[in-house]
Amino acid sequence: MIEIIGLSKKELEAEIALMGEKSFRAKQVWQWLYFRGVKSFDEMTNLSKELRQKLANRFQITRPQIVAEQISRDKTHKWLLEFADGERVEMVYIPEDDRGAVCISTQVGCAMGCRFCHTGSQKLTRNLTAGEIVSQFMVARDAYGEWPSPTHETRYLSNIVVMGMGEPLQNLENVCQALNILTDNEGIAISRRRITMSTSGIAPQILPALQATGVRLAVSLHAPNNELRSQIMPINKRYPIEQVLEACKAYQAGDGSRYITFEYLLLDGVNDTPDCARQLILLMKKYALRASFNLIPFNPWPGCAFKPSKPESIATFARILENAGYAAPVRVPRGQDILAACGQLKSLKTNA
């Protein structure tokens, strides 16, 4: 049985052709899957019973199983999802008044080992398939009744952030295919500019990823120099700050309207000094980057020695960046009480 969720449009067209069917049938099936969100071929009522049976004999439509779900006091919604082989990831929906972002995962575990990140303490098991990435968002759509695909004006699941479990650029092919399915105008139809893909800094993949998908870029920077960044983010030893920022510069050279968001997690007494803020400003000017900063208060998790920065340190840090002309909002922590905030996701079965 072939898993139909995650096939590209061309792959689906080729499969339908192998069945001896005309190409327009692939478009119909695509719309049933991704515009209407059906879970069985029997629901595809504009197809003949014979064709529906042929499809059911060849393909399966799979959603990950919801093992557990929690809703925070601030309405943040977290799911623990299990795939067919028993592996699990977490997904989070962060609602606002009239919109909201779904944070999806791209790997089971993570190999980056960032010292401040709960996910990084769970070793990488495997990459997710394109279908497993797409189907996470489909589960969220199921939960909030957003089928058929609503307009941008009415949808509450309006944005996607690819910054759950895993490093997206270490699973580049599957992530790109998944994002192109999620943005297809005949299906789920999320605007590419409403999708942000975050990376810890896999420099050679930054430009190819953004060229292939057209989504927005966020870089987890978290330090203004190589010495400090290497202490908290081991990936910096392989791809130091200079390589990452050169890749960011190349990305912006192709589209002058795009800003890059630099995520900066503030750790008490580690990277939250006024001098660190001034070093960040010098970096941005050196590489002539059009940038904004997303300042993130550290979200504690069991077994981690880091502490959140003091409010006055955060305020000073933000003020220095803003006075230099950079937007530097401080992210309001969401879902802390259910370990759904930034850097808190983890899916080991012992946690279920």
N, C-alpha and C positions, 0 to 999 in steps of 0.2 A: 504493500500500500504506500502510495506517495503522499506525503504531507503537502497539502495544497496551500496552506498559509505560509507565506514566505517565498513562493515562486514569483519571479519577476513577471511582468506582463509578457515579455517575449517567451519566457519559459512556459508560461501557461498557454500561450497561443500555439507553441510547438507541440505541447502535450495534447491539446484539443485536436490539432491536425492529425496526429498519430492515431487518434480515435476515429478518423474519417469524417470529422465534423467541420463545418465552415468556420472561418475565422471570427465571425461576429458572435459566435457562441461563447468564445473566450471573454469578450467584452461583457456579455450578459452575466457570466459566472463571476467575473471580477466585481461587477457592481453588486451582485447579491452578497458576496463575501465582505466587501470593504465599504460599500455605501449603506447597505441594509443590515449587515452584521449577522447574517443567518448562521446557524450552527449545524444545519443538515441540508443535504441536497433535496430532500422532500419539500423544503420551503421555497425552492426555486420554481415558482408556479408558472412562469412563462416558458419553461422547458417541458418537453414531452416526458411522460412517465418513463419511456424507454431510455431517453438520454439521461434522466436523473439516475436511473438504475446503473447505467454504464459508468457514470461519474462515481457513484457510490462503490462500485466494484473496483475502481482504479485508485481513488483518492480517499483521504480522510481529512476532516476539518477538526483541528484540535485546539482546545484552549488549555493552558496550564490549570492544574487543580488548585483551588484556594485551600491551603492548609490551615491558615489562621489569618484573622484580620483584626485590626484595632483602630479605634477612632479616638484621637486626642481630645483633650478638653478644648483645644482651639480649632477643632474640626478637621485637622490633618488626618488623613486616612492611609493606613499602611496595610499592605497585603504580604503574606508569605506564600509564594507560589511554588508549586512542584511540577516539574516536567516529567515526560514519559519515563525517563531513566531514573527517576527518584531524586535528581539534583534540584536544588532550591535556590531562589533569589528573593529579594524583597523589592517591592515597588511602593512608591508613595505618591499620593495626590495632595497637593497643597492648595486649598481653595481660597479665593478672594470673594468679594461681594458679587461680582458679575462675571468672573472668569476663574481660571486656575491652571496650575501646571502639574503635569504628571511626570514624575522622575523615574525613568526606566533604567534597567540594568543591562549590561552587555556581556558580562562574564559571571561565572560562578566563582566567587572569591576574587582575589586580585593579587597580582605579582609585584605591585609597585612598592609595597611595604612602607608607605608613609607612616612615620612614627605616631602621628596624631590621629590616624584614621582607624576606626573600628574594623571596617571592611578589610583593611590591609593586614589585620592580624589573622585573617582567614586565608589560608593558602589558596592559590589559583587551582581550580579543578579542571575547568574547561571553558572554551568560548561558547556563547549562545549562538544558535543558528539565526538566520534572518527571521524565520517564522517565530521563533521563541521571543525575539525582540519585539516584533510587531504585535504578537498576541498578548503581551503584557498590556499594551494600550487598549486592546480590544476588551480585555477583562475590565478595565476601568470604565470603558464605554458601556459595557453590560451593566455595571453596578449603578451608573448614573442615568441609564435609559437614553443615551445619546445616539440612538439609531432611529431612522436613517441619519446620515451625516448632517448635522445642523449647519446653518449659516454661521459665519464668524460673529454675527451680531447676537446670536442666541446661544452659542455653545459655552458651556461652563468648563469643559475640558479643552481649553483654548490653546495651551502651550505645552510643549514637551521639552524637558531638559534631560539630556543624555549624560547624566552624572550620578547615576545610582551605583550599583556594585560593578567594579571592573574598570579597566582602562579602554575606552572605545577604540583608540587608534592601534591597540594590539589585536583588534578583531575587525580590521578595516573593511574587508570585503563584505562580511555579513552586516556590519553596521550601515554601510553605504546602501546595500540593497534594501535593508529594512527602512531606512529613511526615505528612499525613493518610493517605496510602497506607501508609507504614511503620508507623503506629500502629493501623491497622485490625485489629480483633480477629478477623476471619475470614481474615487473611492472615499477614503478617510479625509483627504483634502485639507490637511493642516498646512498652513502657509510655511514656506521654508524660513521666513523671517520670524516665525514664532517657535522655531526649534533652535535650541542652543546645545552644542556639543562641547563638552568639557574634556580637556586633556591635562595630564600631569606634565606633559612636555616631551612627547615622542616627536622630536623635531623633524625628521625626514618625512613623516606622514601628515604633517599639518596641512601643507598646501594641497597634496593629492586628495585628502579627505574633503576639504572645503570646495575644491573644484568639482568633485564628484557629486556633492550633495547640495551646495549652495546655502547651507544653514549657517547660523551664527557661531562664532568661536568664543569660548571661554578658556582661559589658561589658568591652571592652579599654580600660582607663583609662590606665594607664602613666605618669600624671603627676598631681600634686595641684592644679595651677593652669593657667590658660589660656596664660600666656606660655610655660611649659615644654612643655605638651602641643602647642601649635601648632608648636613647633620640630621635634618628632619625629613628629607626626601631623597632616598638613595638613587633614584633615577637621574638625579642631577650629575652624578659622577660619570654617567654615560652621555647624557645630553645636557651640558652646562648651559647656564642662562644665556650666554652669547648665541649659541646655536638656536635656542628656542626663540629668542627675540629676532634673529635674522629671518627665521621662518615666518614669524608674525609680520615682519616688514614686507616679505615677498607676498604674503596673502593680501595685505592692504594695497600693494602696488597694482593688483588686479581689479580692485573695486574700491575706489576712493571714498565711497559712502559708508563703508563698513567700519564700525568701531570694534575694538577688541575689549572684552571684559577680563580684567585680571582679578582672579579670586585670591583673597589674602586673609588667611585664618590667623587671628591674633592670639598669641600665646603669651601668658604673663611672664615678663622678664626674659623672653627669648627673642621675639621679632617685633615687639610693639613699641620700640623707643622712637623718639623724634628723629634721631639720626637715621634709623631704618626708613622712615617716611621720606626724608630728604634724599637718601640714596635711590629710592624708587623714582623720584622725580627726575634725577639725573639720568637714570636708565631710559626713561621714556623719551627724554630729550635727545639722548645719544642716538637712539634708533628712530627718532622722528615718528613715533607711534601715536595714532589717534586712539586714545584709551580712556576707559573708565575703570574704577576699582569697585569691587564688591567686598566690603569689609565684613568678615564673618567672625562673630564671637565663638570661641571654642565651645563645643558641646561635649561635656565630660561623658566618659563611658567606663565601665568597670575595668580596672587594671591599668589604666593609663595615668602616667605621672604628671602630665601637663595640667595647667590650670588656666581658666579663662582670664583674659586681661581685665584689669580694673576699668570701670566705666570712664574714669577721668583719663586713663591712658588711651582708650579707644577714641574719646572725643578729641584729644589733642592730635592723635594720628590723623583722624579724618580732617581736622581743620587745616593741618599743614598741606595735605593733598589738595583740598578745595581752594586754599589760597593760591596755589600754583595753577589753578584752572582745571583741575580734574574732578569730575563727579566721583564722590566716594561715600555712597550711602552705606549705612551699617545695617546688615541683614537682621531682621527680627527673627530670632530662633522660633521655629515651628516644630511641633511634635516631639519636644524633648521628653515629655512624660511617657512616651511609648517608644523611645529610642528611634525616632523617625527623622531626626534633624540631620543636618549636614555632617557627614563623617561617622554616623552612628549605625549605619546599616550593616547587618551581618545575618547569615542564613544557615549556620551550622545546625544540624538536626537536634543537637542538644538544647538549642534555644527555642525550639518549637513548643 
